[in-house]
Amino acid sequence: MNTWLIALQNSNSPIY
């Protein structure tokens, strides 16, 4: 999955 998708799923770790 893409980094922004992971950021959306993981509110704990906002990776933008």
N, C-alpha and C positions, 0 to 999 in steps of 0.2 A: 504493500500500500504506500501511497505517497505521504510525504511528511505533513502536508496540510490536512490530509484525511486523518492521520494519527492525532494531530492536534485537536481536531474536532471531536474525536472519540475520547481523547484523554484531556479532560479539562484540568487535570492536575498538572500536566506538563504541556503548556501552550507553546508548541513549536511553530513559529511563523517564518 
